[in-house]
Amino acid sequence: MKRYDLIVLGGGSAGMNLAKPAAANGWKTAMVEGSRLGGTCINDGCIPSKTLISSARVMQTVRDARKFGVIANPPQADWAAMVDRKERLIGKIRNRIYNNIEENDHIMLYDGQAVFTGTHTVEVNGETLTAERIVIATGARSAVPPLTGLSEINYLTSTSAMEMKELPGSLLILGGGIIALEFSQLFVRLGVEVTIVQRGDRLAANLEPEISDEIHNVLESAGINVKTNTNVSSVGAEHGSVYVVDETDKGSVRYLADQILVATGRASNSDMLVLEKAGVETDERGYIVVDEGFKTSAEGIWAIGDVIGGMMFTHKAWHDAILLSRYFFKGEKIVSKDRLIPFAIFTEPEIAGVGLGEATAAKAGYKVKVQRYPFSSHGRALATEKLDGFVKLVLDSDSKRILGSHIIGPEAGELIHELITAIHFGATVYDLQNLIHIHPTLSEAINSTAWSV
């Protein structure tokens, strides 16, 4: 049995950002990773998908060149070269992560699947490790719905879709969330015929309704066939194609394509750990139950990142680790419940948001005032032909304090950071009015929204 000050299960964003400060504080730390260091973000999510999305954006830019007075030949997608570029990039990042861990004398990396054998013990490849503190940061994976026939076909997930040897001629995407939005635009720009099959009445139901409507229109104008309010009963394959069956009021309808991409959410990796041996409770969906300080039901065991559910973003997992490390090494109380966690969706136009939406603010008891400003009226957007979308501010009507902001438009993922700062420091719309923005810049749209009374 090998003893450590800390055992971290999972080498993704949450686990890595906890193990490093532990090592810096002299703790003898064991890190156990069952797949590859870097987690979903580096290997299967943020970085590889945005690398491919960037390639597709370049392709679209070439298509749009004539708008700017530039004559260019119609572009063609070299999918193999795009995938190779993606693999080289994530390989470089992953190698750097492995080198950093190998060079750290206070971190011992175990390559294998950990299972609990007791409250303070785990087993990895036949070795038993023990510590007074164990942190579970094993993340999540693509959720696969229990659809009739799905297990009998060669379906894609967001991971395998980025590893295809060649592009399909047509693609069905099951789901209408972030992955469906980003991948549908990625593949349609590369010449794939795309159909989104969404169970709900609108895409990305957590977005502000008008933003959901805007991205729906953008995707349809790009040639994506968006089907909402569907009731998929089964999937199947015939004559080299795959299909889904939608049970409508008028009978069964089949949607046919070369491939199916399942984008119906995420599932916790907690089921791989034999948590019952440690007394760690999970909810009905398999996510580990924690309190505001990330403590599980078992003494001496904490859980952070995607494995506990909620908002599954790399930056949120990273912040979980920061808060827990401050608790371990500085004795600071963890306050995680009401954090200001932003999000971004990397379609074009991009979508980003932070704070309260219009409906949630009203439900919380605020008298709500909304101000919007369209990019179609914005100088820099006009110059760059990026006219879709708008900035939305959700205000407390009485104090004019900014409660939330939601953006769909060019570089929304960058623009939102000014609003994160403003909300964090309790700024009002008058504060935004008084901040002079450089003209002409995209960020000037924030100032213009503040003035759009």
C-alpha positions as CSV (number, residue, x, y, z in Angstrom):
1,M,0.0,0.0,0.0
2,K,1.4,3.4,-1.0
3,R,0.5,6.4,1.1
4,Y,0.0,9.9,-0.2
5,D,-1.1,13.3,1.2
6,L,-3.6,13.6,-1.6
7,I,-5.0,11.3,-4.3
8,V,-6.6,13.0,-7.4
9,L,-8.7,10.8,-9.6
10,G,-8.7,12.4,-13.1
11,G,-6.1,14.4,-15.0
12,G,-8.4,16.9,-16.7
13,S,-8.8,20.6,-16.1
14,A,-10.1,20.1,-12.5
15,G,-7.6,17.4,-11.5
16,M,-4.6,19.1,-13.0
17,N,-5.4,22.5,-11.4
18,L,-5.6,20.9,-8.0
19,A,-2.6,18.6,-8.2
20,K,-0.2,21.4,-9.2
21,P,-0.9,23.7,-6.2
22,A,-0.8,20.6,-4.0
23,A,2.7,19.7,-5.3
24,A,3.7,23.3,-4.9
25,N,2.8,23.1,-1.2
26,G,4.9,20.0,-0.8
27,W,2.1,17.5,-0.7
28,K,3.0,14.0,-2.0
29,T,0.3,13.7,-4.6
30,A,-0.9,10.7,-6.6
31,M,-2.8,11.5,-9.9
32,V,-4.7,8.6,-11.5
33,E,-5.8,9.0,-15.1
34,G,-7.7,6.2,-16.9
35,S,-7.3,7.7,-20.4
36,R,-5.1,10.7,-21.4
37,L,-4.0,13.7,-19.4
38,G,-5.7,16.9,-20.4
39,G,-9.3,15.6,-20.0
40,T,-12.1,16.3,-22.4
41,C,-11.0,19.8,-23.1
42,I,-7.6,19.0,-24.6
43,N,-8.4,15.6,-26.1
44,D,-12.0,15.5,-27.1
45,G,-13.7,18.8,-26.6
46,C,-12.7,22.5,-26.5
47,I,-9.4,22.6,-28.3
48,P,-9.9,19.9,-31.0
49,S,-13.5,21.1,-31.9
50,K,-12.5,24.8,-32.0
51,T,-9.5,23.8,-34.2
52,L,-11.8,22.2,-36.7
53,I,-14.3,25.1,-36.4
54,S,-11.5,27.5,-37.2
55,S,-10.7,25.5,-40.4
56,A,-14.4,25.7,-41.4
57,R,-14.5,29.4,-40.7
58,V,-11.6,30.0,-43.0
59,M,-13.4,28.0,-45.7
60,Q,-16.5,30.2,-45.2
61,T,-14.4,33.3,-45.3
62,V,-13.0,32.3,-48.8
63,R,-16.6,31.7,-49.9
64,D,-17.5,35.2,-48.8
65,A,-14.4,36.9,-50.3
66,R,-16.4,38.6,-53.1
67,K,-18.3,40.6,-50.5
68,F,-15.0,42.3,-49.8
69,G,-13.9,42.8,-53.4
70,V,-11.6,39.8,-53.4
71,I,-11.8,37.2,-56.2
72,A,-11.0,33.7,-54.9
73,N,-11.6,30.2,-56.3
74,P,-14.4,28.2,-54.6
75,P,-12.7,26.4,-51.6
76,Q,-12.6,22.7,-51.1
77,A,-12.4,20.9,-47.8
78,D,-9.3,18.7,-47.1
79,W,-10.8,16.9,-44.1
80,A,-7.7,14.7,-43.7
81,A,-5.5,17.8,-43.5
82,M,-7.9,19.4,-41.0
83,V,-7.9,16.4,-38.7
84,D,-4.1,16.1,-39.0
85,R,-3.7,19.8,-38.0
86,K,-6.0,19.1,-35.0
87,E,-4.1,16.0,-33.9
88,R,-0.7,17.7,-34.2
89,L,-2.0,20.6,-32.0
90,I,-3.5,18.6,-29.3
91,G,-0.5,16.2,-29.3
92,K,1.8,19.1,-28.7
93,I,-0.4,20.4,-25.8
94,R,-0.8,16.9,-24.3
95,N,3.0,16.2,-24.5
96,R,3.6,19.5,-22.6
97,I,1.2,18.4,-19.9
98,Y,2.9,15.0,-19.5
99,N,6.3,16.6,-19.4
100,N,5.2,18.9,-16.6
101,I,3.9,16.1,-14.5
102,E,6.9,13.8,-15.1
103,E,9.2,16.7,-14.1
104,N,7.3,17.3,-10.8
105,D,8.9,15.4,-8.0
106,H,5.8,15.7,-5.8
107,I,3.3,14.2,-8.3
108,M,3.2,10.4,-9.1
109,L,1.1,9.6,-12.2
110,Y,-0.8,6.3,-12.4
111,D,-2.0,5.4,-15.8
112,G,-5.1,3.2,-15.3
113,Q,-8.7,3.1,-14.1
114,A,-9.1,3.6,-10.3
115,V,-11.7,1.9,-8.2
116,F,-12.5,2.4,-4.6
117,T,-11.8,-0.4,-2.2
118,G,-12.6,1.7,0.9
119,T,-13.2,5.2,2.1
120,H,-9.5,6.1,1.9
121,T,-8.2,3.5,-0.5
122,V,-8.2,3.0,-4.3
123,E,-6.8,0.3,-6.5
124,V,-5.1,1.0,-9.8
125,N,-3.7,-1.8,-11.9
126,G,-3.5,-4.1,-8.9
127,E,-1.7,-1.5,-6.7
128,T,-3.4,0.0,-3.6
129,L,-3.1,3.7,-2.9
130,T,-4.3,5.4,0.3
131,A,-4.6,9.0,1.5
132,E,-6.6,11.0,4.0
133,R,-7.8,13.2,1.2
134,I,-9.2,11.9,-2.1
135,V,-10.6,14.2,-4.8
136,I,-12.7,12.8,-7.6
137,A,-12.4,14.7,-10.8
138,T,-13.1,12.0,-13.4
139,G,-15.3,14.2,-15.6
140,A,-18.1,13.1,-18.0
141,R,-18.6,11.5,-21.4
142,S,-21.2,11.7,-24.2
143,A,-24.6,10.4,-23.0
144,V,-26.2,7.8,-25.3
145,P,-30.0,7.7,-25.1
146,P,-31.8,4.3,-24.8
147,L,-33.2,4.5,-28.3
148,T,-34.4,1.3,-30.0
149,G,-31.8,0.3,-32.6
150,L,-29.1,2.8,-31.7
151,S,-26.7,0.1,-30.3
152,E,-27.0,-1.8,-33.5
153,I,-25.6,1.0,-35.8
154,N,-22.2,2.7,-36.0
155,Y,-23.3,6.1,-34.6
156,L,-21.0,9.0,-34.0
157,T,-20.3,11.0,-30.8
158,S,-18.7,14.4,-30.6
159,T,-15.4,12.5,-30.1
160,S,-15.6,10.1,-32.9
161,A,-17.0,12.7,-35.3
162,M,-13.7,14.5,-35.1
163,E,-11.8,11.3,-35.9
164,M,-13.6,10.3,-39.1
165,K,-11.4,9.2,-42.0
166,E,-13.6,11.1,-44.4
167,L,-16.6,13.4,-44.5
168,P,-20.0,11.9,-44.9
169,G,-22.3,13.2,-47.6
170,S,-25.1,13.8,-45.1
171,L,-25.4,13.8,-41.3
172,L,-28.3,13.6,-38.8
173,I,-27.6,15.2,-35.5
174,L,-29.7,14.0,-32.5
175,G,-30.0,16.9,-30.0
176,G,-30.2,20.6,-30.1
177,G,-27.7,21.8,-27.5
178,I,-24.2,23.4,-27.7
179,I,-22.6,20.4,-29.5
180,A,-25.4,20.2,-32.0
181,L,-25.1,23.9,-32.8
182,E,-21.4,24.0,-33.2
183,F,-21.0,20.7,-35.1
184,S,-24.0,21.4,-37.5
185,Q,-22.4,24.6,-38.7
186,L,-18.9,23.1,-38.8
187,F,-20.0,20.3,-41.1
188,V,-22.4,22.2,-43.3
189,R,-19.6,24.6,-44.1
190,L,-17.5,21.7,-45.2
191,G,-20.1,20.6,-47.7
192,V,-22.1,18.1,-45.6
193,E,-25.9,18.0,-45.8
194,V,-27.0,18.4,-42.2
195,T,-30.3,17.8,-40.4
196,I,-30.8,18.6,-36.7
197,V,-33.4,16.5,-34.9
198,Q,-34.4,18.2,-31.7
199,R,-37.0,16.9,-29.2
200,G,-37.8,20.3,-27.7
201,D,-39.6,23.2,-29.3
202,R,-36.4,25.3,-29.8
203,L,-32.7,25.0,-30.1
204,A,-30.5,25.4,-27.0
205,A,-33.5,25.8,-24.6
206,N,-31.3,27.4,-21.9
207,L,-30.6,30.4,-24.1
208,E,-32.6,33.6,-24.1
209,P,-35.6,32.9,-26.5
210,E,-34.7,35.6,-29.0
211,I,-31.1,34.3,-29.2
212,S,-32.3,30.8,-29.7
213,D,-34.5,32.1,-32.5
214,E,-31.7,34.0,-34.0
215,I,-29.2,31.1,-34.2
216,H,-32.1,28.9,-35.5
217,N,-32.5,31.3,-38.4
218,V,-28.7,31.6,-39.0
219,L,-28.4,27.8,-39.2
220,E,-31.3,27.4,-41.5
221,S,-30.1,30.2,-43.8
222,A,-26.8,28.2,-44.0
223,G,-28.8,25.2,-45.4
224,I,-29.2,23.2,-42.2
225,N,-32.5,21.4,-41.9
226,V,-33.7,22.0,-38.3
227,K,-36.5,19.8,-37.0
228,T,-38.0,20.7,-33.6
229,N,-40.7,19.1,-31.5
230,T,-39.7,15.7,-32.7
231,N,-40.5,12.3,-31.0
232,V,-37.8,9.9,-32.1
233,S,-38.8,6.3,-31.4
234,S,-36.0,4.4,-33.1
235,V,-33.1,4.4,-35.4
236,G,-31.9,2.0,-37.9
237,A,-29.8,1.3,-41.0
238,E,-30.6,0.1,-44.5
239,H,-28.8,0.1,-47.9
240,G,-25.7,1.8,-46.5
241,S,-27.6,4.6,-44.9
242,V,-28.9,5.3,-41.4
243,Y,-32.3,6.8,-40.4
244,V,-34.3,8.0,-37.4
245,V,-38.0,7.5,-37.0
246,D,-40.0,10.5,-35.9
247,E,-43.5,9.8,-34.6
248,T,-45.6,12.8,-35.6
249,D,-49.3,13.5,-35.2
250,K,-49.7,12.5,-38.9
251,G,-47.8,9.2,-38.6
252,S,-44.2,8.0,-38.7
253,V,-41.6,10.1,-40.7
254,R,-38.1,8.9,-41.5
255,Y,-35.0,11.1,-41.8
256,L,-32.2,9.5,-43.8
257,A,-28.5,10.2,-43.9
258,D,-25.1,8.7,-44.2
259,Q,-24.2,9.1,-40.5
260,I,-25.9,9.9,-37.2
261,L,-24.2,12.1,-34.6
262,V,-25.6,11.6,-31.1
263,A,-25.4,15.0,-29.2
264,T,-28.0,14.5,-26.5
265,G,-25.9,15.6,-23.5
266,R,-23.3,14.3,-21.1
267,A,-23.1,11.4,-18.5
268,S,-21.0,11.3,-15.4
269,N,-18.0,9.0,-15.2
270,S,-18.8,8.2,-11.6
271,D,-20.1,4.7,-12.6
272,M,-16.5,3.5,-13.2
273,L,-15.3,4.1,-9.6
274,V,-17.2,1.6,-7.5
275,L,-18.3,4.4,-5.3
276,E,-20.4,2.2,-3.0
277,K,-17.2,0.8,-1.5
278,A,-16.4,4.4,-0.3
279,G,-19.9,5.4,0.7
280,V,-20.1,8.2,-1.9
281,E,-23.6,9.1,-3.0
282,T,-24.8,10.0,-6.4
283,D,-28.1,11.5,-7.7
284,E,-30.5,9.8,-10.0
285,R,-28.5,10.7,-13.1
286,G,-25.2,9.4,-11.6
287,Y,-23.6,12.7,-10.7
288,I,-21.8,12.8,-7.4
289,V,-23.7,14.7,-4.7
290,V,-21.6,17.4,-3.0
291,D,-22.2,20.3,-0.7
292,E,-21.1,23.9,-1.4
293,G,-17.6,23.0,-0.3
294,F,-17.4,20.0,-2.8
295,K,-17.6,17.5,0.1
296,T,-19.2,14.2,-0.8
297,S,-21.2,12.0,1.6
298,A,-17.9,10.3,2.6
299,E,-15.5,11.9,5.0
300,G,-12.2,12.9,3.4
301,I,-13.6,12.6,-0.2
302,W,-14.3,15.6,-2.4
303,A,-15.6,15.9,-6.0
304,I,-15.1,18.7,-8.5
305,G,-15.6,19.3,-12.2
306,D,-18.1,17.6,-14.6
307,V,-18.5,14.5,-12.4
308,I,-20.7,16.6,-10.1
309,G,-23.0,17.9,-13.0
310,G,-24.3,21.4,-13.3
311,M,-22.6,23.7,-15.8
312,M,-20.0,21.6,-17.6
313,F,-17.4,24.1,-18.7
314,T,-13.7,23.8,-18.5
315,H,-13.4,27.2,-16.8
316,K,-15.9,26.1,-14.2
317,A,-14.0,22.9,-13.5
318,W,-10.8,24.9,-13.3
319,H,-12.4,27.3,-10.8
320,D,-13.7,24.4,-8.7
321,A,-10.1,23.3,-8.3
322,I,-8.9,26.8,-7.4
323,L,-11.5,27.1,-4.7
324,L,-10.7,23.7,-3.3
325,S,-7.0,24.4,-3.3
326,R,-7.6,27.6,-1.4
327,Y,-9.5,25.6,1.2
328,F,-6.8,23.0,1.5
329,F,-3.8,25.4,1.6
330,K,-5.2,28.7,3.0
331,G,-8.1,27.5,5.0
332,E,-10.5,29.7,3.0
333,K,-14.2,28.9,3.2
334,I,-15.6,27.7,-0.2
335,V,-18.5,29.7,-1.6
336,S,-19.4,28.0,-4.8
337,K,-23.2,28.2,-5.0
338,D,-23.8,31.6,-6.5
339,R,-20.7,32.0,-8.7
340,L,-20.8,34.1,-11.8
341,I,-20.1,31.5,-14.4
342,P,-20.1,32.7,-18.1
343,F,-20.6,30.5,-21.2
344,A,-19.9,30.7,-24.9
345,I,-21.0,28.8,-27.9
346,F,-18.6,29.0,-30.8
347,T,-20.9,29.2,-33.8
348,E,-20.8,32.1,-36.1
349,P,-22.1,34.4,-34.9
350,E,-20.8,33.4,-31.5
351,I,-23.2,33.3,-28.5
352,A,-22.2,34.2,-24.9
353,G,-23.9,35.0,-21.7
354,V,-23.4,35.7,-18.0
355,G,-25.6,36.4,-15.0
356,L,-29.4,36.3,-15.0
357,G,-31.7,36.0,-18.1
358,E,-34.8,38.1,-18.5
359,A,-37.2,35.4,-17.2
360,T,-34.9,34.2,-14.3
361,A,-34.4,37.8,-13.2
362,A,-38.2,38.4,-13.1
363,K,-38.6,35.1,-11.2
364,A,-36.1,36.2,-8.7
365,G,-38.3,39.2,-7.9
366,Y,-36.6,41.9,-9.8
367,K,-38.5,44.6,-11.8
368,V,-36.7,44.0,-15.1
369,K,-35.6,46.4,-17.7
370,V,-34.0,45.1,-21.0
371,Q,-31.8,47.1,-23.4
372,R,-30.7,45.7,-26.8
373,Y,-28.5,46.9,-29.6
374,P,-28.2,45.2,-33.0
375,F,-24.9,44.6,-34.7
376,S,-26.6,45.6,-38.0
377,S,-26.3,49.2,-36.7
378,H,-22.7,48.9,-35.6
379,G,-19.9,50.5,-37.5
380,R,-17.2,47.8,-37.1
381,A,-19.8,45.1,-37.8
382,L,-20.9,46.8,-40.9
383,A,-17.3,47.1,-42.1
384,T,-16.6,43.4,-41.5
385,E,-19.9,42.2,-42.8
386,K,-20.8,40.6,-39.4
387,L,-24.3,41.9,-39.1
388,D,-26.2,39.0,-37.3
389,G,-27.1,39.3,-33.7
390,F,-27.3,41.8,-30.9
391,V,-26.2,42.7,-27.3
392,K,-28.8,42.3,-24.6
393,L,-28.5,43.8,-21.1
394,V,-30.8,42.6,-18.3
395,L,-31.2,45.4,-15.7
396,D,-32.8,46.0,-12.3
397,S,-35.3,48.7,-13.4
398,D,-35.0,50.5,-10.0
399,S,-31.3,50.7,-9.5
400,K,-30.2,50.2,-13.1
401,R,-27.7,47.6,-11.9
402,I,-26.7,45.0,-14.5
403,L,-28.1,41.6,-13.6
404,G,-27.1,39.8,-16.8
405,S,-25.9,40.1,-20.3
406,H,-26.4,37.9,-23.4
407,I,-24.8,38.4,-26.7
408,I,-25.1,36.8,-30.1
409,G,-22.8,38.4,-32.6
410,P,-19.1,38.6,-33.8
411,E,-16.6,37.7,-31.1
412,A,-19.3,37.4,-28.4
413,G,-17.0,35.0,-26.4
414,E,-14.5,37.9,-26.1
415,L,-17.0,40.7,-25.6
416,I,-18.8,39.1,-22.7
417,H,-15.7,39.5,-20.4
418,E,-16.4,43.2,-20.0
419,L,-19.9,42.4,-18.7
420,I,-18.5,39.7,-16.4
421,T,-16.4,42.4,-14.7
422,A,-19.2,44.9,-14.6
423,I,-21.6,42.4,-13.0
424,H,-19.0,41.2,-10.5
425,F,-18.4,44.7,-9.3
426,G,-22.1,45.7,-9.2
427,A,-21.9,48.2,-12.0
428,T,-25.0,50.0,-13.4
429,V,-25.9,50.8,-16.9
430,Y,-24.7,54.4,-16.2
431,D,-21.2,53.1,-15.5
432,L,-21.2,51.5,-18.9
433,Q,-22.3,54.7,-20.4
434,N,-19.4,56.6,-18.8
435,L,-16.8,54.2,-20.1
436,I,-15.3,55.5,-23.3
437,H,-14.8,52.8,-25.9
438,I,-12.4,52.9,-28.8
439,H,-14.1,53.6,-32.1
440,P,-14.6,51.6,-34.3
441,T,-14.4,48.4,-32.3
442,L,-16.8,45.6,-31.6
443,S,-16.6,46.2,-27.9
444,E,-18.1,49.7,-28.6
445,A,-21.4,47.7,-29.0
446,I,-21.4,47.4,-25.1
447,N,-21.4,51.1,-24.7
448,S,-24.0,51.5,-27.4
449,T,-26.3,49.0,-25.7
450,A,-26.0,51.0,-22.5
451,W,-27.1,54.1,-24.3
452,S,-30.0,52.4,-26.2
453,V,-32.8,53.6,-23.9
